Amino acid sequence: MRRNILIASTIACTFIVALLTPSVYSVPPGTDDQIRDRLAPLGSVTRAAAVLQSAVDVSAEPLSGEAVYDQFCSVCHTAGVAGAPKFADNAVWEPRIAKGMEVLMNSTLYGINAMPARGGCIDCSDDELNNAVVYMLDAAK
Ligand code: HEC
């Protein structure tokens, strides 16, 4: 009889422990992947950010005068569209060169008549536009 009570209480204890176990070791909600992501070291995020930053750095390399000219200015200046002084045409550029670099850069940055501000390259830096003007003036000398 005693033995039966012992077996019964052992079964009852095991049952209670089994019932309590999930609440003691309960995990936050989410799939295994979500939990793994939450626990992932911050380093992996930092690494991804560093890779992105290096990609940005590469594209932030300033464009040469030739590159800016080819991509933006040549649209008008190669054929002389809308009265744009033609590339490498000394006679057309002579009176413009006489105005001085400061005036020419001012025209480039803010536009002049049919010439749009920044030669249409809104994303070009002042330095890149300066490179383009120097490139155009060198070709016209
Ligand atoms: C949409 C056509 C167009 C584009 C694109 C363009 N230009 Fe011009 N540009 C002109 C025209 C037209 C003039 C002549 C304006 C005038 O004096 O009436 C001109 C004149 C100039 C002058 C002489 C300004 C002066 O004061 O005499 C410079 C320098 C110049 N452009 C540089 C550039 C550069 C650098 C780019 C590219 C980043 C560029 N342009 C893109 C149309 C353009």
Residues whose N, C-alpha, C, O or C-beta is under 5 A from the ligand:
A	BS01	HEC	F72 C73 V75 C76 V81 A82 G83 A84 P85 R96 V103 L104 S107 T108 I112 N113 A114 M115 P116 R118 G119 G120 C121 L129 A132 V133
